[in-house]
Amino acid sequence: MLDHRAWFVVGGIGTLLTIATVVAILLRKTVTDESKRRTIENLYDRTLSWWAMVAMLIVALSLGQWAVVVLFGLVSFRALREMVTLTHTRRGDHRTLFYAFFIVTPLQYVLIATHWYGMFVVMIPVWGFLWLAIRSAISGDIKRYQERASRVFWALMICVYCLSHAPALLLLDSPIVEGHQANLLVFMLVVV
């Protein structure tokens, strides 16, 4: 999926990560102050995390569009999980959260993978919001309903809908980007 220009960018990222890893290793060996050591360990751990992220992206891009969609679907699922754990939810929200995690999120990515653009762009902001609002209301728990519902909705918008546009770049059908959609994805990720 990647052409020589994208591999050049990936090589540059690999070079930067190599330099960062070497610096982190050298700092780990030389720093003795405990507070600075924790900072260095954090740097080292983050560098290793970046290696893992870059490797997963390269593998997904090498395997094709479906692998990229699955990778971003898993990232969305994890991001949604993290965001929901930071917000206050009540027992009445559990069924709504189930639908958000196990129906809406996978459906969003299936729509991308099957190139159903018209449904992909409206599924969460229209149908997802309507269904989840109804589902929340059916639970019968009306205490701070709007606040709780908006937290779930915005978590879906940020962690699933917005993030799902990254693999959707692979769907672009334009003579300008013909055959270079993966380059757009790599470029967007580097810029971000």
N, C-alpha and C positions, 0 to 999 in steps of 0.2 A: 504493500500500500504506500510506503514511503519512497520518494525519489531521492536522488543524490543530494539535493539541497536540504531536505529534511534530515537526512543522515548526517550532514555536516553540522546542523544545529544540535542533533542528539550527541554527536561527538564532542561538540563544544560544552554541552552540559556535563558529559562524562568527564571531560578535562577539569571543569570547575569542581565537580564532586571529588575527583581524585585529589586535587589541591586542598580542598576543604578537609578531606579525610586525613591527609598527611599532616596538615597543620594541627588538626584535633589530636592526632596520635602523639605528635611532638609535644604539644601542650600538656597532654595527660602525663607524659613522662617527666616534664620539667616543673610543673606547678605543684607546690607543696601546701600552700595555704588552703584550709578546708573550704572556706566560702568560695574561693576562686575555683577550687577543684569541682565543686558542684556545678558551677557554670560551664566548665570545660566538659564535664560528663554530659550535661544537657546538649551542648554543641555536638559532641560525638554521637549521641543518640539520635539527634535530629539529622545529622549527616547520613547515618545508616538508614534512617527512615526514608530519606530522599533517594538513596540508592534503590531501596525496595520499590518505591513508587515509580521511579523511572524504569526499572526492570519490568514491572507489571504492565506499564503502558507499552513498552516495546514488544513484549510478548503478545499483548492484546492486538496491537496494530499488525503484528506479523501473522496472527491467526485470522484476521479479517474483521469485517464490520460487526458481525454478531458478537464476537469476543469483546470488542470495544463497548458495545451496548450493554453487555452483561457486566463488564467491569464498572462502568458508570452507574449501572443499576445498583450494584453492591455498594458503591461509594455513597449513593443517595440514601440507601437503606441505613448505612452506618451514620451518616450525617443526621438523618431524621431521628434516629435513635438517640444520638447525643443531644440534639436540640430538645426533644421531648423530655428527656431525663432532667433537663434544666428548668422545665416549666412545671407549674403546679397543675396536677390533674386530679380528678375525682373518680370514684368508682363508676359513675355514669359515663365517663369518657372512654372506658376500656374497650367497649365494642366499636366505638368510632375510631379509636386508635388501631384496633385490629384491621378494620377496613382500610385505613390510611396506609398501613404497613404492607398488608398482604393482598390487597386488591388494587388500590389506586396506584401505588408505586410500581408494581410489576406491569400493570396494564399500560402505564405511561411509556415504559420502555419497550413493551411489545408493539405498541403503535409506532414507535420510532423504527424498530427493526423491520416492521412490515411496510414501512414507507407510507403510512396513512397520515399524511401531513395535516389534512383538514381536521381530523379528530385529535391528533396529537397536540395541536395548539390550543384547543378549547377543552380538552378532557378535564384537566385539574381546575382551571379557573371558572369553568361553567358547571360541568356535570359533577366533578368531584366536590365542589363546594356545595352544590345543591344536595347531593346525596348525603354528604357528611353532616350538613346542617339538619337535615331531616332525621338522620340516624341519631344525632345528639339529642334532638328534641324528643324523640321516641323513648329515650332512656328515662325520661321523667325527672331527671335531676336539673332543676332550673336555677339553682344557686349559681350566680355569676356566669350564666350561660353564655352570654355574648363574649365575655372576656376569655373564657375557656375555649370556645369555638374558634375565636380569632387566633388564638395561639396555635391551634392545630392547623388551621388554614394557612397561616403564614409560615409555619414550619414546612408544610407541603410545598408552598410556593418557592421558598428559598432552597430547600434541600432536594426537592425532586424536580419541580417544574423548571426552575432556572438552570439547575445542573444538567438536566436532560437535554438542554440545547447544545451542549458540547458534542455529544456523539451525533446529534442531529446535523452537525456540519458535514458529516459523511454523506448525507442525503442530498446535498445541494446538487441541483441539476442545471448547470449553466455552462455554456461553452467557455467561459472565462476560467473556470476552475476545473474543467473536465480532467479527471484523473489525478487531481491534486487536492482533493478534499481532506485527505489525511494530513497534508502539509498545513492546511488551515487549522486543524485541530491542534497540531503541535505548536503552531505559532500562537494560537490563543492561550494555550497552557503556559508557554514561556512568558508571554506578556503578563499574564495573571500572576 
